[in-house]
Amino acid sequence: MKNLFPQRLTELLKINNLSKRALARAIGVSVASISDWSTGKVQPTAENIYLVAKYFNESSDYLLGLED
């Protein structure tokens, strides 16, 4: 199964005209974490997936590529 989280995160940042820094500040993580997640270098924890999903009003399943 292909990890779609980096792609979905990058798309949501672009669609919402939001910087990685602004998202990091809003959900309480480092900019480096957002950068690592968006490149696929590091997988976010379940808690961080939840925070991203809640911020963008998307489902965790969407972010993980389990639904479109």
All heavy atoms as TSV, in Angstrom:
chain	resi	resn	atom	element	x	y	z
A	1	MET	N	N	0.840	-1.181	0.000
A	1	MET	CA	C	0.000	0.000	0.000
A	1	MET	C	C	0.885	1.245	0.000
A	1	MET	O	O	1.814	1.348	0.781
A	1	MET	CB	C	-0.900	-0.007	1.235
A	1	MET	CG	C	-1.786	1.209	1.319
A	1	MET	SD	S	-3.004	1.085	2.646
A	1	MET	CE	C	-2.182	2.030	3.888
A	2	LYS	N	N	0.584	2.157	-0.865
A	2	LYS	CA	C	1.359	3.383	-0.967
A	2	LYS	C	C	0.931	4.375	0.116
A	2	LYS	O	O	-0.258	4.541	0.379
A	2	LYS	CB	C	1.150	4.012	-2.350
A	2	LYS	CG	C	1.984	5.247	-2.549
A	2	LYS	CD	C	1.805	5.830	-3.924
A	2	LYS	CE	C	2.661	7.080	-4.011
A	2	LYS	NZ	N	2.359	7.889	-5.148
A	3	ASN	N	N	1.900	5.009	0.726
A	3	ASN	CA	C	1.630	6.017	1.750
A	3	ASN	C	C	1.233	7.324	1.069
A	3	ASN	O	O	2.064	7.981	0.442
A	3	ASN	CB	C	2.876	6.215	2.616
A	3	ASN	CG	C	2.688	7.275	3.664
A	3	ASN	OD1	O	1.579	7.664	3.982
A	3	ASN	ND2	N	3.783	7.743	4.204
A	4	LEU	N	N	-0.023	7.712	1.201
A	4	LEU	CA	C	-0.505	8.939	0.566
A	4	LEU	C	C	-0.477	10.147	1.492
A	4	LEU	O	O	-0.768	11.255	1.050
A	4	LEU	CB	C	-1.928	8.733	0.038
A	4	LEU	CG	C	-2.068	7.769	-1.133
A	4	LEU	CD1	C	-3.521	7.662	-1.560
A	4	LEU	CD2	C	-1.212	8.209	-2.304
A	5	PHE	N	N	-0.130	9.953	2.762
A	5	PHE	CA	C	-0.157	11.077	3.694
A	5	PHE	C	C	0.694	12.258	3.210
A	5	PHE	O	O	0.195	13.392	3.224
A	5	PHE	CB	C	0.271	10.650	5.103
A	5	PHE	CG	C	0.096	11.749	6.118
A	5	PHE	CD1	C	-1.113	11.932	6.750
A	5	PHE	CD2	C	1.134	12.622	6.411
A	5	PHE	CE1	C	-1.292	12.958	7.664
A	5	PHE	CE2	C	0.971	13.646	7.311
A	5	PHE	CZ	C	-0.250	13.821	7.950
A	6	PRO	N	N	1.935	12.046	2.778
A	6	PRO	CA	C	2.731	13.201	2.322
A	6	PRO	C	C	2.061	13.962	1.173
A	6	PRO	O	O	2.031	15.200	1.182
A	6	PRO	CB	C	4.052	12.577	1.866
A	6	PRO	CG	C	4.137	11.287	2.601
A	6	PRO	CD	C	2.720	10.811	2.738
A	7	GLN	N	N	1.524	13.234	0.218
A	7	GLN	CA	C	0.865	13.860	-0.930
A	7	GLN	C	C	-0.382	14.625	-0.494
A	7	GLN	O	O	-0.595	15.770	-0.909
A	7	GLN	CB	C	0.488	12.786	-1.947
A	7	GLN	CG	C	-0.240	13.310	-3.158
A	7	GLN	CD	C	-0.675	12.165	-4.080
A	7	GLN	OE1	O	-0.127	11.077	-4.027
A	7	GLN	NE2	N	-1.657	12.440	-4.909
A	8	ARG	N	N	-1.195	14.005	0.343
A	8	ARG	CA	C	-2.430	14.650	0.799
A	8	ARG	C	C	-2.122	15.889	1.637
A	8	ARG	O	O	-2.780	16.921	1.511
A	8	ARG	CB	C	-3.295	13.661	1.575
A	8	ARG	CG	C	-3.736	12.451	0.749
A	8	ARG	CD	C	-5.040	12.716	0.050
A	8	ARG	NE	N	-5.353	11.764	-0.991
A	8	ARG	CZ	C	-6.154	10.711	-0.869
A	8	ARG	NH1	N	-6.724	10.461	0.294
A	8	ARG	NH2	N	-6.399	9.937	-1.894
A	9	LEU	N	N	-1.125	15.810	2.501
A	9	LEU	CA	C	-0.743	16.956	3.322
A	9	LEU	C	C	-0.274	18.108	2.444
A	9	LEU	O	O	-0.703	19.256	2.621
A	9	LEU	CB	C	0.353	16.564	4.319
A	9	LEU	CG	C	0.914	17.697	5.178
A	9	LEU	CD1	C	-0.178	18.360	6.002
A	9	LEU	CD2	C	2.033	17.175	6.067
A	10	THR	N	N	0.575	17.808	1.477
A	10	THR	CA	C	1.073	18.841	0.568
A	10	THR	C	C	-0.065	19.486	-0.209
A	10	THR	O	O	-0.112	20.718	-0.366
A	10	THR	CB	C	2.120	18.236	-0.394
A	10	THR	OG1	O	3.194	17.696	0.395
A	10	THR	CG2	C	2.669	19.273	-1.345
A	11	GLU	N	N	-1.010	18.672	-0.690
A	11	GLU	CA	C	-2.170	19.204	-1.418
A	11	GLU	C	C	-3.003	20.125	-0.531
A	11	GLU	O	O	-3.424	21.195	-0.969
A	11	GLU	CB	C	-3.049	18.064	-1.927
A	11	GLU	CG	C	-2.459	17.301	-3.079
A	11	GLU	CD	C	-3.271	16.047	-3.437
A	11	GLU	OE1	O	-4.320	15.799	-2.801
A	11	GLU	OE2	O	-2.843	15.324	-4.338
A	12	LEU	N	N	-3.253	19.709	0.699
A	12	LEU	CA	C	-4.064	20.522	1.608
A	12	LEU	C	C	-3.381	21.844	1.948
A	12	LEU	O	O	-4.039	22.887	2.034
A	12	LEU	CB	C	-4.386	19.739	2.881
A	12	LEU	CG	C	-5.416	18.631	2.706
A	12	LEU	CD1	C	-5.454	17.730	3.938
A	12	LEU	CD2	C	-6.796	19.212	2.421
A	13	LEU	N	N	-2.077	21.813	2.117
A	13	LEU	CA	C	-1.345	23.058	2.364
A	13	LEU	C	C	-1.497	24.000	1.179
A	13	LEU	O	O	-1.765	25.196	1.354
A	13	LEU	CB	C	0.133	22.762	2.626
A	13	LEU	CG	C	0.482	22.116	3.967
A	13	LEU	CD1	C	1.921	21.642	3.967
A	13	LEU	CD2	C	0.216	23.067	5.121
A	14	LYS	N	N	-1.355	23.461	-0.025
A	14	LYS	CA	C	-1.439	24.282	-1.232
A	14	LYS	C	C	-2.852	24.827	-1.448
A	14	LYS	O	O	-3.035	26.021	-1.693
A	14	LYS	CB	C	-1.000	23.459	-2.444
A	14	LYS	CG	C	-0.923	24.256	-3.721
A	14	LYS	CD	C	-0.370	23.427	-4.855
A	14	LYS	CE	C	-0.284	24.254	-6.125
A	14	LYS	NZ	N	0.270	23.479	-7.234
A	15	ILE	N	N	-3.840	23.947	-1.347
A	15	ILE	CA	C	-5.238	24.354	-1.558
A	15	ILE	C	C	-5.649	25.449	-0.576
A	15	ILE	O	O	-6.375	26.376	-0.937
A	15	ILE	CB	C	-6.180	23.136	-1.408
A	15	ILE	CG1	C	-6.006	22.190	-2.585
A	15	ILE	CG2	C	-7.636	23.567	-1.280
A	15	ILE	CD1	C	-6.663	20.831	-2.394
A	16	ASN	N	N	-5.178	25.339	0.648
A	16	ASN	CA	C	-5.544	26.300	1.685
A	16	ASN	C	C	-4.573	27.473	1.787
A	16	ASN	O	O	-4.705	28.298	2.703
A	16	ASN	CB	C	-5.656	25.587	3.035
A	16	ASN	CG	C	-6.854	24.673	3.083
A	16	ASN	OD1	O	-7.972	25.122	3.288
A	16	ASN	ND2	N	-6.636	23.388	2.846
A	17	ASN	N	N	-3.616	27.530	0.857
A	17	ASN	CA	C	-2.628	28.602	0.833
A	17	ASN	C	C	-2.010	28.796	2.226
A	17	ASN	O	O	-1.967	29.903	2.758
A	17	ASN	CB	C	-3.256	29.904	0.329
A	17	ASN	CG	C	-2.210	30.915	-0.069
A	17	ASN	OD1	O	-1.110	30.563	-0.471
A	17	ASN	ND2	N	-2.547	32.182	0.052
A	18	LEU	N	N	-1.555	27.690	2.793
A	18	LEU	CA	C	-1.047	27.666	4.156
A	18	LEU	C	C	0.411	27.230	4.151
A	18	LEU	O	O	0.778	26.278	3.461
A	18	LEU	CB	C	-1.884	26.679	4.978
A	18	LEU	CG	C	-1.677	26.641	6.475
A	18	LEU	CD1	C	-2.191	27.934	7.113
A	18	LEU	CD2	C	-2.412	25.455	7.068
A	19	SER	N	N	1.218	27.908	4.911
A	19	SER	CA	C	2.627	27.519	5.010
A	19	SER	C	C	2.803	26.391	6.024
A	19	SER	O	O	1.954	26.181	6.905
A	19	SER	CB	C	3.481	28.715	5.442
A	19	SER	OG	O	3.215	29.054	6.791
A	20	LYS	N	N	3.894	25.689	5.892
A	20	LYS	CA	C	4.217	24.643	6.858
A	20	LYS	C	C	4.374	25.247	8.246
A	20	LYS	O	O	3.957	24.658	9.246
A	20	LYS	CB	C	5.496	23.911	6.448
A	20	LYS	CG	C	5.332	23.088	5.191
A	20	LYS	CD	C	6.641	22.483	4.751
A	20	LYS	CE	C	6.460	21.744	3.437
A	20	LYS	NZ	N	7.723	21.258	2.891
A	21	ARG	N	N	4.942	26.428	8.311
A	21	ARG	CA	C	5.140	27.120	9.584
A	21	ARG	C	C	3.797	27.435	10.252
A	21	ARG	O	O	3.621	27.225	11.451
A	21	ARG	CB	C	5.927	28.416	9.374
A	21	ARG	CG	C	6.200	29.185	10.649
A	21	ARG	CD	C	7.039	30.432	10.395
A	21	ARG	NE	N	8.236	30.166	9.619
A	21	ARG	CZ	C	9.402	29.748	10.127
A	21	ARG	NH1	N	9.525	29.554	11.412
A	21	ARG	NH2	N	10.438	29.535	9.347
A	22	ALA	N	N	2.828	27.902	9.462
A	22	ALA	CA	C	1.512	28.237	10.020
A	22	ALA	C	C	0.798	26.990	10.534
A	22	ALA	O	O	0.185	27.017	11.608
A	22	ALA	CB	C	0.661	28.944	8.969
A	23	LEU	N	N	0.878	25.899	9.787
A	23	LEU	CA	C	0.255	24.656	10.239
A	23	LEU	C	C	0.940	24.155	11.508
A	23	LEU	O	O	0.274	23.754	12.463
A	23	LEU	CB	C	0.300	23.586	9.149
A	23	LEU	CG	C	-0.270	22.227	9.552
A	23	LEU	CD1	C	-1.741	22.344	9.958
A	23	LEU	CD2	C	-0.091	21.210	8.439
A	24	ALA	N	N	2.256	24.184	11.519
A	24	ALA	CA	C	3.006	23.729	12.694
A	24	ALA	C	C	2.586	24.513	13.930
A	24	ALA	O	O	2.332	23.925	14.989
A	24	ALA	CB	C	4.506	23.880	12.445
A	25	ARG	N	N	2.491	25.815	13.797
A	25	ARG	CA	C	2.092	26.671	14.914
A	25	ARG	C	C	0.662	26.330	15.364
A	25	ARG	O	O	0.380	26.240	16.558
A	25	ARG	CB	C	2.181	28.137	14.500
A	25	ARG	CG	C	2.071	29.106	15.637
A	25	ARG	CD	C	2.290	30.562	15.219
A	25	ARG	NE	N	3.496	30.736	14.421
A	25	ARG	CZ	C	3.533	31.323	13.223
A	25	ARG	NH1	N	2.436	31.794	12.672
A	25	ARG	NH2	N	4.665	31.441	12.565
A	26	ALA	N	N	-0.229	26.111	14.399
A	26	ALA	CA	C	-1.641	25.860	14.709
A	26	ALA	C	C	-1.867	24.543	15.437
A	26	ALA	O	O	-2.756	24.459	16.287
A	26	ALA	CB	C	-2.463	25.897	13.420
A	27	ILE	N	N	-1.077	23.522	15.112
A	27	ILE	CA	C	-1.309	22.214	15.745
A	27	ILE	C	C	-0.271	21.879	16.817
A	27	ILE	O	O	-0.337	20.819	17.433
A	27	ILE	CB	C	-1.413	21.077	14.705
A	27	ILE	CG1	C	-0.099	20.842	13.974
A	27	ILE	CG2	C	-2.564	21.342	13.736
A	27	ILE	CD1	C	-0.095	19.588	13.104
A	28	GLY	N	N	0.690	22.773	17.025
A	28	GLY	CA	C	1.630	22.600	18.132
A	28	GLY	C	C	2.765	21.624	17.893
A	28	GLY	O	O	3.171	20.916	18.816
A	29	VAL	N	N	3.274	21.593	16.659
A	29	VAL	CA	C	4.432	20.757	16.350
A	29	VAL	C	C	5.501	21.631	15.697
A	29	VAL	O	O	5.257	22.789	15.380
A	29	VAL	CB	C	4.072	19.568	15.420
A	29	VAL	CG1	C	3.030	18.673	16.069
A	29	VAL	CG2	C	3.595	20.047	14.063
A	30	SER	N	N	6.663	21.069	15.465
A	30	SER	CA	C	7.739	21.840	14.845
A	30	SER	C	C	7.565	21.911	13.322
A	30	SER	O	O	6.921	21.043	12.721
A	30	SER	CB	C	9.096	21.214	15.168
A	30	SER	OG	O	9.230	19.971	14.502
A	31	VAL	N	N	8.153	22.917	12.750
A	31	VAL	CA	C	8.143	23.051	11.292
A	31	VAL	C	C	8.886	21.866	10.673
A	31	VAL	O	O	8.492	21.354	9.627
A	31	VAL	CB	C	8.790	24.390	10.846
A	31	VAL	CG1	C	8.842	24.494	9.337
A	31	VAL	CG2	C	8.028	25.566	11.429
A	32	ALA	N	N	9.926	21.411	11.339
A	32	ALA	CA	C	10.686	20.255	10.846
A	32	ALA	C	C	9.794	19.018	10.762
A	32	ALA	O	O	9.914	18.229	9.810
A	32	ALA	CB	C	11.887	19.986	11.741
A	33	SER	N	N	8.895	18.852	11.723
A	33	SER	CA	C	7.973	17.715	11.678
A	33	SER	C	C	7.076	17.791	10.455
A	33	SER	O	O	6.920	16.801	9.730
A	33	SER	CB	C	7.109	17.666	12.939
A	33	SER	OG	O	7.882	17.331	14.057
A	34	ILE	N	N	6.498	18.952	10.211
A	34	ILE	CA	C	5.627	19.122	9.042
A	34	ILE	C	C	6.413	18.846	7.770
A	34	ILE	O	O	5.934	18.168	6.860
A	34	ILE	CB	C	5.012	20.546	8.989
A	34	ILE	CG1	C	4.198	20.848	10.251
A	34	ILE	CG2	C	4.175	20.732	7.733
A	34	ILE	CD1	C	2.944	20.050	10.424
A	35	SER	N	N	7.621	19.352	7.708
A	35	SER	CA	C	8.471	19.137	6.539
A	35	SER	C	C	8.775	17.654	6.348
A	35	SER	O	O	8.680	17.133	5.226
A	35	SER	CB	C	9.769	19.931	6.698
A	35	SER	OG	O	10.566	19.784	5.562
A	36	ASP	N	N	9.116	16.976	7.428
A	36	ASP	CA	C	9.412	15.543	7.347
A	36	ASP	C	C	8.186	14.739	6.927
A	36	ASP	O	O	8.288	13.789	6.152
A	36	ASP	CB	C	9.944	15.019	8.681
A	36	ASP	CG	C	11.357	15.479	8.986
A	36	ASP	OD1	O	12.040	15.962	8.060
A	36	ASP	OD2	O	11.779	15.340	10.151
A	37	TRP	N	N	7.014	15.109	7.428
A	37	TRP	CA	C	5.785	14.409	7.043
A	37	TRP	C	C	5.464	14.640	5.571
A	37	TRP	O	O	5.037	13.735	4.873
A	37	TRP	CB	C	4.592	14.874	7.861
A	37	TRP	CG	C	4.705	14.704	9.334
A	37	TRP	CD1	C	5.568	13.877	10.011
A	37	TRP	CD2	C	3.939	15.377	10.320
A	37	TRP	NE1	N	5.375	14.002	11.365
A	37	TRP	CE2	C	4.375	14.917	11.584
A	37	TRP	CE3	C	2.930	16.324	10.277
A	37	TRP	CZ2	C	3.827	15.377	12.779
A	37	TRP	CZ3	C	2.380	16.777	11.462
A	37	TRP	CH2	C	2.822	16.304	12.687
A	38	SER	N	N	5.682	15.866	5.090
A	38	SER	CA	C	5.306	16.188	3.712
A	38	SER	C	C	6.248	15.554	2.691
A	38	SER	O	O	5.882	15.406	1.528
A	38	SER	CB	C	5.223	17.699	3.501
A	38	SER	OG	O	6.487	18.288	3.628
A	39	THR	N	N	7.442	15.174	3.125
A	39	THR	CA	C	8.367	14.487	2.215
A	39	THR	C	C	8.307	12.976	2.373
A	39	THR	O	O	8.892	12.247	1.579
A	39	THR	CB	C	9.819	14.943	2.450
A	39	THR	OG1	O	10.202	14.604	3.781
A	39	THR	CG2	C	9.996	16.433	2.187
A	40	GLY	N	N	7.628	12.516	3.424
A	40	GLY	CA	C	7.546	11.084	3.682
A	40	GLY	C	C	8.739	10.540	4.449
A	40	GLY	O	O	8.859	9.342	4.644
A	41	LYS	N	N	9.602	11.429	4.900
A	41	LYS	CA	C	10.789	11.012	5.647
A	41	LYS	C	C	10.404	10.380	6.988
A	41	LYS	O	O	11.030	9.431	7.437
A	41	LYS	CB	C	11.705	12.213	5.871
A	41	LYS	CG	C	12.972	11.905	6.608
A	41	LYS	CD	C	13.829	13.156	6.737
A	41	LYS	CE	C	15.094	12.855	7.522
A	41	LYS	NZ	N	15.888	14.074	7.715
A	42	VAL	N	N	9.363	10.935	7.610
A	42	VAL	CA	C	8.894	10.470	8.913
A	42	VAL	C	C	7.383	10.316	8.863
A	42	VAL	O	O	6.696	11.138	8.254
A	42	VAL	CB	C	9.280	11.488	10.024
A	42	VAL	CG1	C	8.684	11.108	11.364
A	42	VAL	CG2	C	10.782	11.634	10.128
A	43	GLN	N	N	6.878	9.279	9.520
A	43	GLN	CA	C	5.433	9.077	9.623
A	43	GLN	C	C	4.926	9.800	10.869
A	43	GLN	O	O	5.530	9.668	11.943
A	43	GLN	CB	C	5.113	7.583	9.756
A	43	GLN	CG	C	5.409	6.786	8.520
A	43	GLN	CD	C	4.500	7.192	7.375
A	43	GLN	OE1	O	3.329	7.476	7.548
A	43	GLN	NE2	N	5.061	7.211	6.186
A	44	PRO	N	N	3.835	10.543	10.751
A	44	PRO	CA	C	3.277	11.196	11.941
A	44	PRO	C	C	2.647	10.163	12.878
A	44	PRO	O	O	2.228	9.093	12.437
A	44	PRO	CB	C	2.222	12.135	11.363
A	44	PRO	CG	C	1.833	11.522	10.071
A	44	PRO	CD	C	3.071	10.842	9.545
A	45	THR	N	N	2.577	10.511	14.141
A	45	THR	CA	C	1.894	9.644	15.105
A	45	THR	C	C	0.391	9.720	14.851
A	45	THR	O	O	-0.101	10.617	14.162
A	45	THR	CB	C	2.166	10.115	16.547
A	45	THR	OG1	O	1.612	11.430	16.711
A	45	THR	CG2	C	3.657	10.109	16.867
A	46	ALA	N	N	-0.332	8.791	15.443
A	46	ALA	CA	C	-1.795	8.798	15.323
A	46	ALA	C	C	-2.360	10.113	15.853
A	46	ALA	O	O	-3.286	10.688	15.257
A	46	ALA	CB	C	-2.392	7.618	16.073
A	47	GLU	N	N	-1.809	10.608	16.935
A	47	GLU	CA	C	-2.277	11.879	17.504
A	47	GLU	C	C	-2.068	13.029	16.516
A	47	GLU	O	O	-2.944	13.881	16.346
A	47	GLU	CB	C	-1.549	12.186	18.812
A	47	GLU	CG	C	-1.989	13.494	19.438
A	47	GLU	CD	C	-1.255	13.824	20.729
A	47	GLU	OE1	O	-0.414	13.030	21.168
A	47	GLU	OE2	O	-1.539	14.886	21.288
A	48	ASN	N	N	-0.920	13.036	15.851
A	48	ASN	CA	C	-0.646	14.114	14.903
A	48	ASN	C	C	-1.499	13.991	13.644
A	48	ASN	O	O	-1.898	15.000	13.069
A	48	ASN	CB	C	0.843	14.182	14.575
A	48	ASN	CG	C	1.634	14.735	15.743
A	48	ASN	OD1	O	1.155	15.572	16.493
A	48	ASN	ND2	N	2.846	14.261	15.910
A	49	ILE	N	N	-1.790	12.782	13.224
A	49	ILE	CA	C	-2.711	12.597	12.095
A	49	ILE	C	C	-4.072	13.169	12.469
A	49	ILE	O	O	-4.707	13.877	11.688
A	49	ILE	CB	C	-2.821	11.111	11.698
A	49	ILE	CG1	C	-1.497	10.631	11.113
A	49	ILE	CG2	C	-3.966	10.891	10.708
A	49	ILE	CD1	C	-1.407	9.126	10.938
A	50	TYR	N	N	-4.506	12.878	13.689
A	50	TYR	CA	C	-5.774	13.414	14.184
A	50	TYR	C	C	-5.767	14.946	14.166
A	50	TYR	O	O	-6.732	15.579	13.713
A	50	TYR	CB	C	-6.048	12.897	15.604
A	50	TYR	CG	C	-7.162	13.621	16.297
A	50	TYR	CD1	C	-8.489	13.311	16.023
A	50	TYR	CD2	C	-6.887	14.623	17.220
A	50	TYR	CE1	C	-9.522	13.995	16.659
A	50	TYR	CE2	C	-7.915	15.304	17.851
A	50	TYR	CZ	C	-9.226	14.992	17.570
A	50	TYR	OH	O	-10.237	15.675	18.187
A	51	LEU	N	N	-4.688	15.567	14.653
A	51	LEU	CA	C	-4.602	17.027	14.694
A	51	LEU	C	C	-4.655	17.639	13.295
A	51	LEU	O	O	-5.327	18.650	13.078
A	51	LEU	CB	C	-3.329	17.464	15.413
A	51	LEU	CG	C	-3.271	17.182	16.908
A	51	LEU	CD1	C	-1.880	17.480	17.454
A	51	LEU	CD2	C	-4.340	17.963	17.654
A	52	VAL	N	N	-3.957	17.018	12.354
A	52	VAL	CA	C	-3.976	17.512	10.965
A	52	VAL	C	C	-5.378	17.353	10.374
A	52	VAL	O	O	-5.908	18.271	9.747
A	52	VAL	CB	C	-2.920	16.789	10.095
A	52	VAL	CG1	C	-3.079	17.155	8.631
A	52	VAL	CG2	C	-1.510	17.124	10.574
A	53	ALA	N	N	-5.978	16.197	10.597
A	53	ALA	CA	C	-7.328	15.937	10.079
A	53	ALA	C	C	-8.320	16.942	10.649
A	53	ALA	O	O	-9.144	17.504	9.910
A	53	ALA	CB	C	-7.755	14.512	10.405
A	54	LYS	N	N	-8.244	17.175	11.937
A	54	LYS	CA	C	-9.163	18.114	12.580
A	54	LYS	C	C	-8.933	19.533	12.061
A	54	LYS	O	O	-9.891	20.260	11.776
A	54	LYS	CB	C	-8.970	18.061	14.094
A	54	LYS	CG	C	-9.979	18.857	14.853
A	54	LYS	CD	C	-9.875	18.619	16.337
A	54	LYS	CE	C	-10.916	19.481	17.037
A	54	LYS	NZ	N	-10.904	19.308	18.470
A	55	TYR	N	N	-7.678	19.924	11.905
A	55	TYR	CA	C	-7.374	21.274	11.423
A	55	TYR	C	C	-7.975	21.512	10.040
A	55	TYR	O	O	-8.561	22.558	9.779
A	55	TYR	CB	C	-5.859	21.510	11.395
A	55	TYR	CG	C	-5.523	22.896	10.928
A	55	TYR	CD1	C	-5.510	23.951	11.831
A	55	TYR	CD2	C	-5.266	23.164	9.589
A	55	TYR	CE1	C	-5.244	25.243	11.400
A	55	TYR	CE2	C	-5.005	24.450	9.155
A	55	TYR	CZ	C	-4.996	25.486	10.064
A	55	TYR	OH	O	-4.739	26.761	9.635
A	56	PHE	N	N	-7.809	20.543	9.143
A	56	PHE	CA	C	-8.290	20.695	7.769
A	56	PHE	C	C	-9.732	20.210	7.577
A	56	PHE	O	O	-10.250	20.249	6.468
A	56	PHE	CB	C	-7.378	19.955	6.791
A	56	PHE	CG	C	-6.057	20.635	6.574
A	56	PHE	CD1	C	-4.881	20.055	7.017
A	56	PHE	CD2	C	-5.977	21.854	5.918
A	56	PHE	CE1	C	-3.651	20.674	6.806
A	56	PHE	CE2	C	-4.767	22.489	5.700
A	56	PHE	CZ	C	-3.597	21.893	6.148
A	57	ASN	N	N	-10.362	19.734	8.657
A	57	ASN	CA	C	-11.721	19.205	8.585
A	57	ASN	C	C	-11.829	18.081	7.553
A	57	ASN	O	O	-12.739	18.056	6.724
A	57	ASN	CB	C	-12.734	20.327	8.300
A	57	ASN	CG	C	-14.153	19.911	8.612
A	57	ASN	OD1	O	-14.378	19.095	9.504
A	57	ASN	ND2	N	-15.106	20.447	7.886
A	58	GLU	N	N	-10.865	17.194	7.606
A	58	GLU	CA	C	-10.821	16.008	6.736
A	58	GLU	C	C	-10.780	14.776	7.630
A	58	GLU	O	O	-10.453	14.866	8.811
A	58	GLU	CB	C	-9.563	16.017	5.859
A	58	GLU	CG	C	-9.513	17.098	4.814
A	58	GLU	CD	C	-10.458	16.857	3.648
A	58	GLU	OE1	O	-11.045	15.760	3.560
A	58	GLU	OE2	O	-10.603	17.764	2.830
A	59	SER	N	N	-11.083	13.638	7.065
A	59	SER	CA	C	-11.007	12.409	7.855
A	59	SER	C	C	-9.568	11.878	7.852
A	59	SER	O	O	-8.801	12.116	6.910
A	59	SER	CB	C	-11.950	11.344	7.299
A	59	SER	OG	O	-11.455	10.838	6.080
A	60	SER	N	N	-9.249	11.162	8.898
A	60	SER	CA	C	-7.939	10.505	8.960
A	60	SER	C	C	-7.806	9.502	7.818
A	60	SER	O	O	-6.726	9.353	7.243
A	60	SER	CB	C	-7.755	9.788	10.297
A	60	SER	OG	O	-7.773	10.713	11.348
A	61	ASP	N	N	-8.908	8.826	7.495
A	61	ASP	CA	C	-8.887	7.867	6.383
A	61	ASP	C	C	-8.508	8.548	5.076
A	61	ASP	O	O	-7.762	7.987	4.278
A	61	ASP	CB	C	-10.240	7.171	6.239
A	61	ASP	CG	C	-10.469	6.118	7.300
A	61	ASP	OD1	O	-9.512	5.783	8.023
A	61	ASP	OD2	O	-11.604	5.630	7.398
A	62	TYR	N	N	-8.999	9.756	4.859
A	62	TYR	CA	C	-8.629	10.488	3.645
A	62	TYR	C	C	-7.129	10.790	3.645
A	62	TYR	O	O	-6.443	10.562	2.656
A	62	TYR	CB	C	-9.428	11.793	3.519
A	62	TYR	CG	C	-8.920	12.661	2.399
A	62	TYR	CD1	C	-9.216	12.361	1.070
A	62	TYR	CD2	C	-8.097	13.755	2.637
A	62	TYR	CE1	C	-8.722	13.120	0.025
A	62	TYR	CE2	C	-7.609	14.530	1.606
A	62	TYR	CZ	C	-7.915	14.207	0.312
A	62	TYR	OH	O	-7.417	14.966	-0.729
A	63	LEU	N	N	-6.635	11.300	4.762
A	63	LEU	CA	C	-5.217	11.646	4.841
A	63	LEU	C	C	-4.316	10.434	4.615
A	63	LEU	O	O	-3.246	10.547	4.025
A	63	LEU	CB	C	-4.887	12.270	6.198
A	63	LEU	CG	C	-5.477	13.656	6.461
A	63	LEU	CD1	C	-5.195	14.077	7.887
A	63	LEU	CD2	C	-4.923	14.663	5.481
A	64	LEU	N	N	-4.773	9.281	5.084
A	64	LEU	CA	C	-3.975	8.064	4.949
A	64	LEU	C	C	-4.173	7.351	3.618
A	64	LEU	O	O	-3.505	6.362	3.328
A	64	LEU	CB	C	-4.311	7.111	6.099
A	64	LEU	CG	C	-3.930	7.626	7.493
A	64	LEU	CD1	C	-4.510	6.722	8.560
A	64	LEU	CD2	C	-2.425	7.760	7.623
A	65	GLY	N	N	-5.096	7.837	2.800
A	65	GLY	CA	C	-5.328	7.233	1.497
A	65	GLY	C	C	-6.266	6.053	1.524
A	65	GLY	O	O	-6.335	5.286	0.562
A	66	LEU	N	N	-7.025	5.909	2.613
A	66	LEU	CA	C	-7.969	4.793	2.712
A	66	LEU	C	C	-9.301	5.120	2.041
A	66	LEU	O	O	-10.107	4.231	1.799
A	66	LEU	CB	C	-8.189	4.423	4.178
A	66	LEU	CG	C	-6.927	3.958	4.914
A	66	LEU	CD1	C	-7.217	3.795	6.392
A	66	LEU	CD2	C	-6.399	2.674	4.303
A	67	GLU	N	N	-9.544	6.401	1.797
A	67	GLU	CA	C	-10.736	6.839	1.064
A	67	GLU	C	C	-10.388	8.082	0.256
A	67	GLU	O	O	-9.424	8.774	0.561
A	67	GLU	CB	C	-11.913	7.116	2.009
A	67	GLU	CG	C	-11.698	8.284	2.946
A	67	GLU	CD	C	-12.879	8.533	3.873
A	67	GLU	OE1	O	-13.521	7.592	4.318
A	67	GLU	OE2	O	-13.140	9.712	4.141
A	68	ASP	N	N	-11.193	8.340	-0.756
A	68	ASP	CA	C	-10.952	9.507	-1.627
A	68	ASP	C	C	-11.764	10.707	-1.210
A	68	ASP	O	O	-12.735	10.742	-0.641
A	68	ASP	CB	C	-11.266	9.172	-3.073
A	68	ASP	CG	C	-10.224	8.232	-3.651
A	68	ASP	OD1	O	-9.074	8.284	-3.195
A	68	ASP	OD2	O	-10.582	7.453	-4.532
